[in-house]
Amino acid sequence: MPTSLTAIPLLIVLFVIPAPSQSPPAASDRPWHSFEEQQIAKERKDLRQPALVIDPNKLYSLPELIDLAESYNPETRVAWERARAQAGALGIAQSALFPTLSAIALASVDREEIPFGTRFYRETIPGSEVSLELNYTIFDFGARRGRIDAEKARLLAANFGFNDVHRIVIFQVQQAYYRLLNASGQEIAARTSLANAETVQRAAEERLRNGLGTLPDVLEARSATAQAQYDLQAILGTEEIARGDLATALGASAASRIQVQPLSEISVPDSAGETVEEAIDHALDQRPDLLADIAGIRAANAERKQARAAYYPSLGISVIPRAQSLYFQQQQLPWGHTADVSGSAALSLSWTVFDGGERRSRLAEAEAQLRAAEAQVSATHDRIEDEVWTAYANLNTAFRQREAASAFLTAAAESYDASLASYSYGVRNLLDVTAAQKVLAQARSTDILARTQVLTALADLAFRTADSIRAKFRKTQP
């Protein structure tokens, strides 16, 4: 029996005091691995949301890709849940306008030895009690209203932040999409350049067989063909990366095979459609980050209101109705019982007379935060104007480069055709042909890049002005 009594406390200690579940790395010269690492890795798999499944046989347009990204990109869900959490914070602040009602149930048994004369008499009093407690702040000089206004402003800022996440996600999809279009167009151009290099190589080999060419010419042509093949492989790698970036922006696996419309089927505008002043005005009216900063001024004003309310008293009321049922028994006497309804009601006036300057410091802090919020709006205003100005300038530059690239391609194609024909007749040498072929390859690449640069610059301007989150714009974008 003594042994059993000793074992019981020991078992209690073993079960109550948890064993250490983790320890630091044992040494500094090797990575740390443990069972906890495996558990975390397993939790990562359980937490992964179902990824978007891409149809590999479908040609996706840009509006379709944007819709998919807004539905499946986890960043939009994060911003949405944060806005919902802020809505919960607003509900908590608003609940202070209502009374709180608590129900309390109590059951107890008191037993005491009561002295009387030369003896003690045992007294037992079992009892039960049910009570309600109602508390309500009648007036607090706007402290609660200040908290509510602050949370409303924060919810407004969270909603603008949610819109801003959509703006960013849309821009990410557009950037990845146009990079993929550029890479796909560059692939077509590189394959065409490879075909041209092979044509020149065959012509050089034919002239060598007929005794009209030289071996150095053939070697030069083969070198140009190998260079064209090398350039093609580099472009294929870039295309795969762009395809993975687009899939990731959509919320799909990076290994997804996405087919998009070819660049040849997409119209490229030749003008912005609005002046830079109009673009800046749109941005200042629509940018979610600027609107969120303005909502921050509202929150700072509400915080200042709370700080000022702390200088004044608050009046509250407390009402506690209580129902009791009590039994009692004294030694050698029969049981007794009583039941009654009792309670209390009280008004309380609370006023902080002295706090060592805490309220003054809080008010100074709130006023400084308000001035900072106002300055932040001005800073964001200036930054947006500069961003739109730069984006507009880049777009106009892209338009001019597009015209120059088109003329460059036309001239390079004519030069290559003339050089190849002259070489076939023995009028030009191979170096002239290979030089023309390289210039034509560069011209094709430049033309593709110039076209996609216009589309990218348009997307950048829409991102800077926040037109991209307007439904009308998304239906008409290229």
C-alpha positions as CSV (number, residue, x, y, z in Angstrom):
1,M,0.0,0.0,0.0
2,P,2.7,2.6,0.8
3,T,4.3,1.9,-2.6
4,S,1.0,2.5,-4.4
5,L,0.5,5.8,-2.5
6,T,3.9,6.9,-3.6
7,A,3.3,6.0,-7.2
8,I,0.2,8.1,-7.5
9,P,1.8,11.5,-7.1
10,L,4.6,10.4,-9.4
11,L,2.1,9.5,-12.1
12,I,0.4,12.9,-11.6
13,V,3.7,14.7,-12.1
14,L,4.4,12.7,-15.3
15,F,1.1,13.5,-16.8
16,V,0.8,17.1,-15.7
17,I,4.3,18.4,-16.5
18,P,4.8,18.2,-20.3
19,A,8.0,16.8,-21.7
20,P,10.0,19.3,-23.8
21,S,8.8,18.9,-27.4
22,Q,11.6,20.8,-29.1
23,S,15.2,21.6,-28.6
24,P,17.7,23.9,-30.3
25,P,20.1,22.5,-32.9
26,A,22.7,20.2,-31.3
27,A,25.6,21.7,-33.2
28,S,26.5,24.7,-35.4
29,D,28.2,22.7,-38.2
30,R,25.2,20.9,-39.6
31,P,21.5,21.6,-40.5
32,W,18.8,20.9,-37.9
33,H,16.3,18.2,-38.7
34,S,13.8,16.7,-36.3
35,F,10.4,15.1,-36.1
36,E,8.8,18.5,-35.7
37,E,10.1,19.4,-39.2
38,Q,8.3,16.4,-40.6
39,Q,5.1,17.5,-38.9
40,I,5.4,21.0,-40.2
41,A,5.9,19.6,-43.7
42,K,2.8,17.5,-43.3
43,E,0.8,20.5,-42.1
44,R,2.0,22.4,-45.2
45,K,0.3,19.8,-47.4
46,D,-2.9,19.9,-45.4
47,L,-3.0,23.7,-45.6
48,R,-2.5,24.0,-49.3
49,Q,-5.7,25.2,-51.0
50,P,-6.9,23.3,-54.2
51,A,-5.0,24.8,-57.1
52,L,-6.7,26.1,-60.3
53,V,-6.8,23.4,-63.0
54,I,-5.9,24.8,-66.4
55,D,-7.3,23.3,-69.6
56,P,-4.2,22.7,-71.7
57,N,-6.3,22.6,-74.9
58,K,-8.0,26.0,-74.4
59,L,-6.8,29.3,-75.8
60,Y,-7.2,31.8,-73.0
61,S,-7.8,35.5,-73.6
62,L,-6.5,38.1,-71.2
63,P,-9.9,39.0,-69.6
64,E,-10.5,35.3,-68.9
65,L,-7.1,35.0,-67.3
66,I,-7.8,38.0,-65.1
67,D,-11.1,36.6,-64.0
68,L,-9.3,33.3,-63.0
69,A,-6.6,35.2,-61.1
70,E,-9.2,37.2,-59.1
71,S,-10.9,34.0,-58.2
72,Y,-8.0,31.7,-57.4
73,N,-5.0,33.9,-56.5
74,P,-4.6,33.5,-52.7
75,E,-3.6,37.1,-52.3
76,T,-7.2,38.2,-53.0
77,R,-8.5,35.8,-50.4
78,V,-6.0,37.1,-47.9
79,A,-7.1,40.7,-48.4
80,W,-10.8,39.7,-48.3
81,E,-10.4,37.9,-45.0
82,R,-8.5,40.9,-43.6
83,A,-11.4,43.1,-44.6
84,R,-13.9,40.7,-42.9
85,A,-11.8,40.7,-39.8
86,Q,-11.9,44.5,-39.7
87,A,-15.6,44.3,-40.1
88,G,-15.6,42.1,-37.0
89,A,-13.6,44.8,-35.2
90,L,-16.2,47.4,-36.1
91,G,-18.9,45.1,-34.7
92,I,-17.0,44.8,-31.4
93,A,-16.7,48.6,-31.2
94,Q,-20.5,49.1,-32.0
95,S,-21.4,46.6,-29.3
96,A,-20.3,49.2,-26.7
97,L,-23.5,51.2,-27.5
98,F,-25.6,48.4,-26.0
99,P,-25.9,47.1,-22.4
100,T,-24.3,43.9,-21.4
101,L,-26.4,41.3,-19.6
102,S,-24.8,38.4,-17.7
103,A,-26.5,35.5,-16.0
104,I,-24.9,34.0,-13.0
105,A,-25.9,30.8,-11.2
106,L,-24.4,29.8,-7.8
107,A,-24.8,26.8,-5.6
108,S,-23.0,26.4,-2.3
109,V,-23.0,24.6,1.0
110,D,-21.6,26.2,4.1
111,R,-20.9,24.2,7.3
112,E,-19.6,25.8,10.4
113,E,-19.4,25.1,14.1
114,I,-21.3,27.8,16.0
115,P,-20.3,28.4,19.6
116,F,-23.2,28.8,22.1
117,G,-22.5,28.8,25.8
118,T,-20.2,26.0,26.6
119,R,-20.9,24.0,23.4
120,F,-20.5,24.2,19.6
121,Y,-23.5,23.5,17.4
122,R,-23.0,22.5,13.8
123,E,-24.8,24.7,11.3
124,T,-25.3,23.6,7.6
125,I,-26.6,26.1,5.0
126,P,-27.0,24.8,1.5
127,G,-28.2,27.4,-0.9
128,S,-28.7,28.4,-4.6
129,E,-28.8,31.7,-6.3
130,V,-29.6,33.0,-9.8
131,S,-28.8,36.6,-10.7
132,L,-28.8,38.8,-13.7
133,E,-26.3,41.6,-14.1
134,L,-26.9,44.5,-16.4
135,N,-24.3,47.2,-17.1
136,Y,-24.7,50.1,-19.4
137,T,-22.6,53.2,-20.1
138,I,-25.1,56.1,-20.3
139,F,-22.8,58.8,-21.4
140,D,-19.1,59.1,-22.1
141,F,-18.6,62.3,-24.0
142,G,-18.1,60.5,-27.4
143,A,-15.5,58.0,-26.4
144,R,-17.5,55.0,-27.8
145,R,-18.4,57.0,-30.9
146,G,-14.8,57.8,-31.5
147,R,-13.9,54.1,-31.3
148,I,-16.7,53.2,-33.7
149,D,-15.7,56.0,-36.2
150,A,-12.0,54.8,-36.0
151,E,-13.0,51.2,-36.8
152,K,-15.3,52.4,-39.6
153,A,-12.4,54.2,-41.1
154,R,-10.2,51.2,-40.8
155,L,-12.8,49.0,-42.4
156,L,-13.0,51.5,-45.3
157,A,-9.2,51.4,-45.6
158,A,-9.3,47.6,-45.6
159,N,-11.8,47.6,-48.4
160,F,-9.7,50.0,-50.4
161,G,-6.7,47.7,-49.6
162,F,-8.8,44.8,-51.0
163,N,-9.3,46.7,-54.2
164,D,-5.6,47.5,-54.4
165,V,-4.7,43.8,-54.1
166,H,-7.0,43.2,-57.1
167,R,-5.3,46.0,-59.0
168,I,-1.9,44.5,-58.2
169,V,-3.0,40.9,-59.1
170,I,-4.5,42.2,-62.4
171,F,-1.2,43.9,-63.3
172,Q,0.8,40.8,-62.4
173,V,-1.3,38.8,-64.8
174,Q,-1.0,41.4,-67.5
175,Q,2.8,41.6,-67.1
176,A,3.2,37.8,-67.2
177,Y,0.7,37.5,-70.1
178,Y,2.6,40.1,-72.2
179,R,6.0,38.5,-71.3
180,L,4.6,35.2,-72.6
181,L,3.3,36.9,-75.7
182,N,6.7,38.4,-76.3
183,A,8.4,35.1,-75.7
184,S,6.0,33.3,-78.0
185,G,6.5,36.0,-80.7
186,Q,10.2,35.8,-80.3
187,E,10.1,32.1,-80.7
188,I,8.3,32.5,-84.1
189,A,10.8,35.1,-85.1
190,A,13.7,32.9,-84.0
191,R,12.4,29.9,-85.9
192,T,12.0,32.1,-89.0
193,S,15.6,33.4,-88.6
194,L,16.8,29.8,-88.2
195,A,15.0,28.9,-91.4
196,N,16.7,31.9,-93.2
197,A,20.1,30.9,-91.8
198,E,19.6,27.3,-93.1
199,T,18.6,28.7,-96.5
200,V,21.8,30.7,-96.6
201,Q,23.8,27.7,-95.6
202,R,22.2,25.5,-98.3
203,A,23.0,28.2,-100.9
204,A,26.6,28.4,-99.8
205,E,27.0,24.6,-99.9
206,E,25.4,24.5,-103.3
207,R,27.9,27.1,-104.6
208,L,30.7,25.1,-103.1
209,R,29.6,21.9,-104.9
210,N,29.4,23.9,-108.2
211,G,32.9,25.3,-107.7
212,L,31.6,28.8,-107.3
213,G,32.0,29.2,-103.5
214,T,34.6,28.6,-100.9
215,L,34.8,26.5,-97.8
216,P,35.2,29.5,-95.5
217,D,31.8,30.7,-96.8
218,V,30.2,27.4,-95.9
219,L,31.7,27.4,-92.5
220,E,30.5,31.0,-92.0
221,A,27.0,30.0,-93.0
222,R,27.1,27.0,-90.7
223,S,28.2,29.2,-87.8
224,A,25.3,31.5,-88.5
225,T,22.9,28.6,-88.4
226,A,24.3,27.3,-85.1
227,Q,24.0,30.8,-83.6
228,A,20.3,31.0,-84.7
229,Q,19.7,27.6,-83.1
230,Y,21.3,28.7,-79.9
231,D,19.2,31.9,-79.8
232,L,16.1,29.8,-80.4
233,Q,16.8,27.6,-77.4
234,A,17.4,30.6,-75.1
235,I,14.0,32.0,-76.2
236,L,12.3,28.6,-75.6
237,G,13.6,28.7,-72.0
238,T,12.4,32.3,-71.5
239,E,9.0,31.2,-72.8
240,E,8.7,28.4,-70.3
241,I,9.6,30.8,-67.5
242,A,7.0,33.3,-68.6
243,R,4.4,30.5,-68.8
244,G,5.2,29.4,-65.3
245,D,4.9,33.0,-64.1
246,L,1.5,33.4,-65.6
247,A,0.3,30.2,-64.1
248,T,1.5,31.3,-60.6
249,A,-0.2,34.7,-61.0
250,L,-3.5,32.8,-61.7
251,G,-3.1,30.7,-58.6
252,A,-2.4,27.5,-60.6
253,S,0.6,25.2,-60.5
254,A,3.7,26.6,-62.2
255,A,3.9,23.4,-64.2
256,S,0.5,24.1,-65.8
257,R,0.4,24.3,-69.6
258,I,-1.4,27.5,-70.6
259,Q,-2.2,28.3,-74.1
260,V,-2.9,32.0,-74.9
261,Q,-3.9,33.9,-78.0
262,P,-1.0,34.5,-80.3
263,L,0.3,38.1,-80.6
264,S,-0.9,38.2,-84.3
265,E,-4.5,38.0,-83.1
266,I,-4.2,40.9,-80.7
267,S,-4.7,44.5,-81.9
268,V,-2.1,47.0,-80.8
269,P,-3.5,50.5,-80.3
270,D,-1.6,53.5,-81.7
271,S,-2.7,56.2,-79.2
272,A,-3.4,56.5,-75.5
273,G,-6.9,57.9,-76.0
274,E,-6.6,60.5,-73.2
275,T,-4.3,63.3,-72.2
276,V,-1.8,63.0,-69.4
277,E,-3.8,65.5,-67.4
278,E,-6.9,63.3,-67.7
279,A,-5.0,60.3,-66.7
280,I,-3.6,62.0,-63.6
281,D,-7.2,63.1,-62.6
282,H,-8.5,59.6,-63.1
283,A,-5.7,58.2,-60.9
284,L,-6.3,60.7,-58.1
285,D,-10.0,59.8,-58.1
286,Q,-9.6,56.0,-58.3
287,R,-6.3,54.9,-56.8
288,P,-7.2,52.6,-53.8
289,D,-4.0,53.4,-51.9
290,L,-4.7,57.1,-52.0
291,L,-8.3,56.5,-50.9
292,A,-7.1,54.3,-48.1
293,D,-4.7,57.1,-46.9
294,I,-7.7,59.5,-46.8
295,A,-9.6,56.9,-44.8
296,G,-6.6,56.9,-42.5
297,I,-7.2,60.6,-41.8
298,R,-10.7,59.7,-40.7
299,A,-9.3,57.1,-38.3
300,A,-6.8,59.6,-36.9
301,N,-9.6,62.1,-36.3
302,A,-11.6,59.5,-34.4
303,E,-8.6,58.5,-32.3
304,R,-8.2,62.2,-31.4
305,K,-11.8,62.3,-30.4
306,Q,-11.3,59.3,-28.1
307,A,-8.2,61.0,-26.6
308,R,-10.2,64.2,-25.8
309,A,-13.1,62.2,-24.3
310,A,-10.8,60.8,-21.7
311,Y,-10.7,64.3,-20.1
312,Y,-14.4,64.0,-19.2
313,P,-16.4,61.7,-16.9
314,S,-18.4,58.7,-17.9
315,L,-21.8,57.8,-16.4
316,G,-22.9,54.2,-16.1
317,I,-25.7,52.2,-14.5
318,S,-25.6,48.7,-13.0
319,V,-28.7,46.6,-12.2
320,I,-28.4,43.2,-10.5
321,P,-31.6,41.3,-9.7
322,R,-31.0,38.2,-7.6
323,A,-33.2,35.2,-6.7
324,Q,-32.1,33.2,-3.7
325,S,-33.1,29.9,-2.1
326,L,-31.5,29.1,1.2
327,Y,-31.8,26.1,3.5
328,F,-30.3,25.8,6.9
329,Q,-30.0,23.2,9.6
330,Q,-28.7,23.6,13.1
331,Q,-27.7,20.6,15.1
332,Q,-30.6,19.0,17.0
333,L,-33.1,21.4,15.1
334,P,-35.2,20.7,12.0
335,W,-34.4,22.1,8.6
336,G,-35.4,25.7,7.7
337,H,-35.9,27.3,4.3
338,T,-36.3,30.8,2.9
339,A,-36.5,32.1,-0.7
340,D,-36.6,35.7,-1.8
341,V,-35.8,38.1,-4.6
342,S,-33.2,40.8,-3.9
343,G,-30.9,42.9,-5.9
344,S,-29.2,46.2,-6.3
345,A,-29.1,49.2,-8.7
346,A,-26.4,51.7,-8.9
347,L,-25.3,54.7,-10.9
348,S,-21.5,55.3,-11.2
349,L,-19.8,58.4,-12.3
350,S,-16.1,57.8,-13.2
351,W,-13.8,60.7,-13.7
352,T,-10.0,60.5,-13.8
353,V,-8.8,63.5,-11.8
354,F,-5.0,62.9,-12.2
355,D,-3.1,60.5,-14.3
356,G,0.4,61.8,-14.4
357,G,-0.1,63.4,-17.9
358,E,-1.2,60.2,-19.6
359,R,-4.3,61.8,-21.2
360,R,-2.2,64.8,-22.4
361,S,0.4,62.5,-23.9
362,R,-2.3,60.4,-25.6
363,L,-3.9,63.5,-27.1
364,A,-0.6,64.8,-28.3
365,E,0.1,61.4,-29.9
366,A,-3.3,61.4,-31.6
367,E,-2.8,64.9,-33.0
368,A,0.7,63.9,-34.3
369,Q,-0.8,60.8,-35.9
370,L,-3.4,63.0,-37.6
371,R,-0.8,65.4,-39.0
372,A,1.2,62.4,-40.2
373,A,-1.9,60.9,-42.0
374,E,-2.5,64.3,-43.7
375,A,1.1,64.4,-44.8
376,Q,0.9,60.8,-46.0
377,V,-2.0,61.8,-48.3
378,S,0.1,64.6,-49.8
379,A,3.1,62.3,-50.3
380,T,0.9,59.6,-52.0
381,H,-0.7,62.3,-54.1
382,D,2.7,63.4,-55.4
383,R,3.9,59.9,-56.0
384,I,0.8,58.9,-58.0
385,E,1.2,62.0,-60.2
386,D,4.8,61.1,-60.9
387,E,3.9,57.4,-61.6
388,V,1.2,58.4,-64.1
389,W,3.5,60.9,-65.8
390,T,6.2,58.3,-66.2
391,A,3.8,55.6,-67.4
392,Y,2.3,58.1,-69.9
393,A,5.7,59.0,-71.2
394,N,6.7,55.4,-71.5
395,L,3.6,54.7,-73.5
396,N,4.3,57.5,-76.0
397,T,7.8,56.3,-76.3
398,A,6.5,52.7,-77.0
399,F,4.2,54.1,-79.7
400,R,7.1,55.9,-81.4
401,Q,9.4,52.8,-81.1
402,R,6.6,50.7,-82.6
403,E,6.6,52.8,-85.7
404,A,10.4,52.7,-86.0
405,A,10.4,49.0,-85.4
406,S,7.9,48.4,-88.2
407,A,10.0,50.5,-90.6
408,F,13.1,48.7,-89.5
409,L,11.6,45.3,-90.2
410,T,10.5,46.3,-93.7
411,A,13.9,47.7,-94.6
412,A,15.7,44.7,-93.1
413,A,13.5,42.2,-95.0
414,E,14.1,44.0,-98.3
415,S,17.8,44.1,-97.7
416,Y,18.0,40.4,-96.9
417,D,16.0,39.4,-100.0
418,A,18.2,41.6,-102.2
419,S,21.4,40.3,-100.6
420,L,20.4,36.6,-101.0
421,A,19.4,37.1,-104.6
422,S,22.6,38.9,-105.4
423,Y,24.6,36.2,-103.7
424,S,22.9,33.5,-105.8
425,Y,24.0,35.4,-108.9
426,G,27.5,35.8,-107.6
427,V,27.2,39.6,-107.2
428,R,27.5,39.7,-103.4
429,N,29.6,37.7,-101.1
430,L,28.4,35.6,-98.2
431,L,29.4,38.0,-95.5
432,D,27.0,40.5,-96.9
433,V,24.2,37.9,-96.9
434,T,24.9,36.7,-93.3
435,A,25.1,40.3,-92.1
436,A,21.7,41.0,-93.7
437,Q,20.3,37.9,-92.2
438,K,21.4,38.9,-88.7
439,V,20.0,42.4,-89.2
440,L,16.7,40.8,-90.3
441,A,16.6,38.6,-87.2
442,Q,17.3,41.6,-85.0
443,A,14.5,43.5,-86.8
444,R,12.0,40.7,-86.2
445,S,12.9,40.5,-82.6
446,T,12.7,44.3,-82.2
447,D,9.3,44.4,-83.9
448,I,7.8,41.7,-81.6
449,L,9.3,43.5,-78.6
450,A,8.0,46.9,-79.7
451,R,4.4,45.5,-80.1
452,T,4.4,43.9,-76.7
453,Q,6.0,47.0,-75.2
454,V,3.0,49.0,-76.3
455,L,0.7,46.5,-74.6
456,T,2.8,46.4,-71.5
457,A,2.9,50.2,-71.3
458,L,-0.9,50.4,-71.7
459,A,-1.3,47.9,-68.9
460,D,1.2,49.9,-66.7
461,L,-0.8,53.1,-67.3
462,A,-4.0,51.4,-66.4
463,F,-2.3,50.1,-63.3
464,R,-1.1,53.5,-62.3
465,T,-4.5,55.1,-62.9
466,A,-6.5,52.2,-61.4
467,D,-8.5,51.9,-64.6
468,S,-7.7,48.2,-64.5
469,I,-10.2,47.5,-61.7
470,R,-13.0,49.3,-63.6
471,A,-15.3,46.8,-65.3
472,K,-15.7,48.9,-68.4
473,F,-11.9,49.0,-69.0
474,R,-11.5,45.3,-68.5
475,K,-14.1,44.5,-71.1
476,T,-12.3,46.6,-73.7
477,Q,-8.7,46.0,-73.0
478,P,-6.5,44.4,-75.7
